[in-house]
Amino acid sequence: MGRGGLYAGWILVDVKLLAVLVLLSIGVALLLLALIVRRRAWHEYVSLFLAVATILFVVGLFIFQVVVDYPVFVERHFFPIE
């Protein structure tokens, strides 16, 4: 049985940029919830916070990875497994 389709590799992560994206998305999500949402149950605050923070993180990741071309994740070297 051939293993012609198996590859391995190194992926680098820019930890500083990833931390900035996480902290920025958390901060902006908290500010948006404080300004927009009023008089809700605590579980609605938590679910809205998680949804908004996740959306902001994914949008920021896309902007840095694709639009600005300052990648958070970089594929360095891929090689076939023998």
Phi, psi and omega in degrees: 000125184278149177247040185291340184260006182263130180230155174229168180184178179248130176239125180263145179238128175277097188292323179296314179294322177296319178294320177297317178298317180295311181294322178293318179292323177294315180296314180293323178296318177296318179295318178297318179294323180292326182276326190259315190270131178226144172051064176237166175286158185298324182289334175288323175298316181295314181293321176295319178299313180297319180294312182293318180296320179294316179298315179296322178296315181294319178295316178297319177298317178297317180298313180290320185287319189252308189285307184279340182062041172239084194288145173275318179247128181234130175271116184269308188210124174243141182213150179286144176272128181262000000 
